[in-house]
């Protein structure tokens, strides 16, 4: 099948690899422009671009698709189907309408739950017991199209958003490969979404990363896991920022944010609104990410100190 693929981050790489392995004719790959990364702000290509170039595919990185900007290019590429996986741009109507088979999207949630930019992180933050991947026929709404296929998976009790990303990326590739194969065999009927069951997974930012210690230990734990590896949950200790990469609910009580114990042998336990958390990995400003037991060998924290105050 003649396909144009649109995707950008690591999550989309297995899906492009699957379409290539299945022998489809990838007429072109659309991805976001290269961006500066790291302290030295080195201009870095998106992961999808790197894979596409390895396979000698034509890569396009338009700043916009609005106002017919890509209409001539689409006519030249002439895809039967456009496949979208975490592209990061809204497709205008002229793009949606061009391919004979339309545009399909592999979305990292069990739609209609968690529409939007960060469905995987929000499924962890919300404490959902399960999630999955949905292949949908795209329309002009935000993740509102008819559902063509789904696969479901349990979210591990200690699983981070980053770990879940890796698993769902593979699930998305497998489900996408099967869906495209079935589309080549004949028309698929989609299941309409129930809008009343939808949630909006808005894009993450550093404001959401600040821990509210008045919440339960379970809620704070879910936030920490949902923000790992980015933007990482954080609090303040003696006025300085302290990132928290992992923690686990434990017994204990006290004022929200109160340090119940802190020493290299026992680690560091912090009270929440209900219950307490034993911190796992932390990172202070200017320091390295490390186990809290190791961090406490070089830092003194007194019991009774209140975090985030």
C-alpha positions as CSV (number, residue, x, y, z in Angstrom):
1,X,0.0,0.0,0.0
2,X,1.2,3.5,-0.7
3,X,1.6,5.3,2.6
4,X,2.7,8.6,3.9
5,X,3.8,8.3,7.6
6,X,3.6,11.2,10.0
7,X,5.3,10.9,13.4
8,X,8.0,12.4,15.5
9,X,9.2,10.8,18.9
10,X,10.5,7.4,20.0
11,X,7.0,6.2,20.5
12,X,6.4,6.4,16.7
13,X,9.6,4.6,15.6
14,X,8.3,0.9,16.1
15,X,5.2,1.8,14.0
16,X,7.3,3.1,11.1
17,X,9.6,0.1,11.4
18,X,6.6,-2.3,11.3
19,X,5.1,-0.7,8.1
20,X,8.5,-1.0,6.4
21,X,8.9,-4.7,7.5
22,X,5.4,-5.4,6.2
23,X,6.5,-4.3,2.7
24,X,4.4,-1.2,2.4
25,X,5.5,1.6,0.0
26,X,6.4,4.5,2.3
27,X,6.1,7.4,-0.1
28,X,7.3,10.0,2.4
29,X,7.8,10.7,6.1
30,X,6.5,13.9,7.8
31,X,8.1,14.8,11.1
32,X,8.7,17.8,13.3
33,X,11.6,20.1,12.5
34,X,15.0,19.4,14.2
35,X,15.3,21.0,17.6
36,X,18.2,22.0,19.8
37,X,18.8,19.7,22.8
38,X,21.0,19.4,25.8
39,X,23.1,22.0,27.5
40,X,25.0,22.8,24.3
41,X,21.7,23.1,22.4
42,X,22.9,20.8,19.6
43,X,20.4,20.7,16.7
44,X,19.0,17.1,16.8
45,X,16.8,15.3,14.4
46,X,13.6,13.6,15.7
47,X,13.9,9.8,16.2
48,X,11.5,9.1,13.3
49,X,13.6,11.2,10.9
50,X,16.7,9.2,11.9
51,X,15.0,5.9,11.1
52,X,13.6,7.2,7.9
53,X,17.0,8.3,6.7
54,X,18.5,4.9,7.6
55,X,16.0,3.4,5.1
56,X,16.5,6.0,2.4
57,X,13.0,7.5,2.8
58,X,12.1,11.0,1.8
59,X,11.7,13.2,4.8
60,X,9.6,16.4,5.1
61,X,9.6,18.8,8.0
62,X,7.2,21.5,7.2
63,X,6.7,24.2,9.8
64,X,3.0,24.2,9.1
65,X,0.4,22.3,7.2
66,X,-2.2,25.1,7.3
67,X,-3.6,27.0,4.4
68,X,-2.8,24.2,1.9
69,X,0.9,24.4,2.5
70,X,1.4,20.7,1.7
71,X,-1.3,20.2,-0.9
72,X,1.1,20.1,-3.9
73,X,3.4,17.7,-2.1
74,X,0.5,15.4,-1.2
75,X,-0.5,15.3,-4.8
76,X,3.1,14.4,-5.8
77,X,3.3,11.6,-3.1
78,X,-0.2,10.4,-3.8
79,X,-0.7,8.2,-0.8
80,X,-3.6,5.8,-0.5
81,X,-3.4,6.1,3.3
82,X,-1.8,8.5,5.8
83,X,-0.7,6.9,9.1
84,X,-0.2,9.2,12.0
85,X,1.6,8.3,15.3
86,X,2.5,11.1,17.7
87,X,3.2,13.6,14.9
88,X,2.5,16.6,17.1
89,X,0.5,18.7,14.5
90,X,-3.2,19.0,13.8
91,X,-4.1,17.8,10.3
92,X,-6.2,20.3,8.4
93,X,-9.2,19.0,6.4
94,X,-7.5,19.0,3.0
95,X,-4.9,16.5,4.4
96,X,-7.6,14.4,6.1
97,X,-9.6,14.2,2.8
98,X,-6.8,13.5,0.4
99,X,-6.0,9.7,0.7
100,X,-8.5,7.2,-0.7
101,X,-8.5,5.4,2.7
102,X,-8.3,8.6,4.8
103,X,-5.9,9.1,7.7
104,X,-5.6,6.8,10.7
105,X,-3.9,7.4,14.0
106,X,-2.4,5.1,16.7
107,X,-3.2,6.8,20.0
108,X,-1.8,5.7,23.4
109,X,-5.0,5.2,25.3
110,X,-8.3,3.3,25.4
111,X,-10.4,6.0,23.7
112,X,-12.5,7.9,24.4
113,X,-10.6,8.1,27.7
114,X,-7.6,10.4,27.6
115,X,-7.8,12.3,24.4
116,X,-5.0,14.8,23.8
117,X,-1.3,15.2,23.9
118,X,-0.2,13.2,27.0
119,X,-2.5,10.2,27.4
120,X,0.1,7.8,28.7
121,X,1.4,10.0,31.4
122,X,-2.2,11.0,32.5
123,X,-3.2,7.3,32.7
124,X,-0.5,6.8,35.3
125,X,-1.1,10.1,37.1
126,X,-4.8,9.3,37.4
127,X,-4.0,5.8,38.9
128,X,-5.8,4.0,36.1
129,X,-5.5,0.2,36.4
130,X,-5.4,-0.3,32.6
131,X,-4.7,1.5,29.4
132,X,-3.9,0.5,25.8
133,X,-3.8,1.6,22.2
134,X,-6.6,2.7,19.9
135,X,-6.4,2.9,16.1
136,X,-8.9,5.5,14.9
137,X,-10.0,6.9,11.6
138,X,-9.1,10.6,12.0
139,X,-11.6,13.4,11.6
140,X,-11.4,17.1,12.3
141,X,-11.9,16.7,16.1
142,X,-9.2,16.1,18.6
143,X,-8.9,12.3,18.9
144,X,-12.6,12.0,18.2
145,X,-12.6,9.7,15.2
146,X,-14.3,6.3,14.9
147,X,-12.3,3.5,16.5
148,X,-11.0,0.7,14.2
149,X,-9.1,-1.4,16.7
150,X,-8.0,-1.6,20.3
151,X,-5.6,-3.5,22.5
152,X,-5.6,-3.4,26.3
153,X,-2.9,-3.8,28.9
154,X,-2.7,-3.5,32.7
155,X,-0.6,-0.7,34.2
156,X,2.0,-2.1,36.6
157,X,1.7,-1.1,40.2
158,X,5.2,0.5,40.1
159,X,5.4,1.3,36.4
160,X,6.5,4.7,35.3
161,X,5.2,6.6,32.3
162,X,8.5,6.0,30.5
163,X,8.3,2.3,31.0
164,X,4.7,2.3,29.8
165,X,5.7,4.3,26.8
166,X,8.1,1.6,25.7
167,X,5.5,-1.2,26.0
168,X,2.7,0.8,24.3
169,X,5.0,1.7,21.4
170,X,5.4,-1.9,20.6
171,X,1.7,-2.6,21.1
172,X,0.9,0.3,18.8
173,X,3.2,-1.1,16.1
174,X,1.6,-4.5,16.2
175,X,-2.0,-3.2,16.2
176,X,-1.2,-0.8,13.4
177,X,0.3,-3.4,11.2
178,X,-2.7,-5.7,11.6
179,X,-5.1,-2.8,11.0
180,X,-3.4,-1.6,7.8
181,X,-3.4,-5.2,6.5
182,X,-7.1,-5.5,7.1
183,X,-7.7,-2.1,5.4
184,X,-5.9,-3.4,2.4
185,X,-8.3,-6.3,2.2
186,X,-11.5,-4.3,2.4
187,X,-13.3,-1.4,4.2
188,X,-13.4,-1.4,8.0
189,X,-16.3,-0.2,10.0
190,X,-15.4,2.0,12.9
191,X,-17.1,2.2,16.3
192,X,-18.2,5.8,17.2
193,X,-16.7,7.2,20.5
194,X,-18.9,8.1,23.5
195,X,-18.0,11.7,24.1
196,X,-19.4,11.6,27.6
197,X,-16.6,9.2,28.6
198,X,-13.8,11.3,27.4
199,X,-11.0,13.0,29.4
200,X,-8.5,15.6,28.2
201,X,-4.9,14.7,28.6
202,X,-3.4,18.2,28.3
203,X,0.3,18.7,27.6
204,X,2.6,18.4,30.6
205,X,4.5,21.3,32.0
206,X,6.7,22.1,35.0
207,X,3.8,23.6,36.9
208,X,2.1,20.2,37.3
209,X,5.4,18.7,38.6
210,X,5.2,20.5,41.9
211,X,4.1,18.0,44.6
212,X,1.1,18.8,46.7
213,X,1.9,16.9,49.9
214,X,-1.7,17.4,51.2
215,X,-2.7,14.7,48.7
216,X,-2.7,11.0,49.6
217,X,0.5,8.9,49.4
218,X,-1.1,7.0,46.5
219,X,-1.9,10.2,44.6
220,X,1.6,11.6,45.0
221,X,3.1,8.2,44.1
222,X,1.1,8.2,40.8
223,X,2.2,11.8,40.0
224,X,5.9,10.9,40.6
225,X,5.6,7.8,38.3
226,X,3.6,9.6,35.7
227,X,6.2,12.4,35.4
228,X,9.1,10.1,35.1
229,X,11.2,10.6,32.9
230,X,9.8,14.1,32.2
231,X,9.3,16.7,33.5
232,X,10.0,14.9,36.9
233,X,8.1,15.6,40.1
234,X,9.7,18.1,42.4
235,X,9.5,19.8,45.8
236,X,11.6,22.2,47.8
237,X,13.9,21.4,50.7
238,X,15.1,24.5,52.6
239,X,14.1,26.6,49.7
240,X,16.1,24.6,47.1
241,X,14.5,22.4,44.4
242,X,14.6,18.7,44.9
243,X,13.5,16.4,42.1
244,X,11.9,13.1,43.0
245,X,12.1,10.3,40.4
246,X,10.7,7.5,42.5
247,X,9.0,6.7,45.8
248,X,6.7,4.1,47.3
249,X,3.8,4.3,49.8
250,X,4.8,3.2,53.3
251,X,3.4,3.5,56.9
252,X,3.7,6.8,58.7
253,X,1.8,9.9,59.5
254,X,2.5,13.6,60.2
255,X,1.9,17.0,58.8
256,X,1.8,17.0,55.0
257,X,5.4,17.3,53.7
258,X,6.9,16.5,57.0
259,X,10.1,14.5,57.0
260,X,9.5,11.6,59.4
261,X,13.0,10.1,59.1
262,X,16.1,10.8,57.1
263,X,19.3,8.9,57.4
264,X,21.5,6.7,55.1
265,X,20.3,3.5,56.7
266,X,16.6,4.0,56.8
267,X,16.3,6.4,53.9
268,X,13.8,9.3,53.8
269,X,10.1,9.1,54.6
270,X,7.8,12.0,54.0
271,X,4.2,12.3,55.3
272,X,1.4,13.0,52.9
273,X,-2.2,14.1,53.5
274,X,-2.9,10.4,54.1
275,X,-0.1,7.9,54.6
276,X,3.5,8.5,53.7
277,X,6.1,8.0,51.0
278,X,9.6,6.4,51.2
279,X,11.6,8.3,48.6
280,X,13.6,6.3,46.1
281,X,15.7,8.4,43.7
282,X,16.3,12.1,44.1
283,X,18.3,14.9,42.5
284,X,19.2,18.2,44.0
285,X,20.0,21.4,42.1
286,X,23.4,21.0,40.5
287,X,23.7,17.4,41.6
288,X,23.3,13.9,40.1
289,X,20.3,11.6,40.2
290,X,21.0,9.1,42.9
291,X,19.4,6.7,45.5
292,X,18.2,8.7,48.5
293,X,20.2,6.5,50.8
294,X,23.4,7.6,49.0
295,X,22.3,11.2,48.7
296,X,21.8,11.4,52.5
297,X,25.4,10.4,53.1
298,X,26.4,13.8,51.8
299,X,23.3,15.8,53.0
300,X,21.8,16.3,56.4
301,X,18.1,16.5,56.6
302,X,16.5,16.7,60.1
303,X,13.3,14.9,61.0
304,X,10.5,17.5,61.3
305,X,11.7,19.5,58.3
306,X,8.7,20.2,56.0
307,X,9.2,19.9,52.2
308,X,7.6,22.3,49.9
309,X,7.1,25.0,52.5
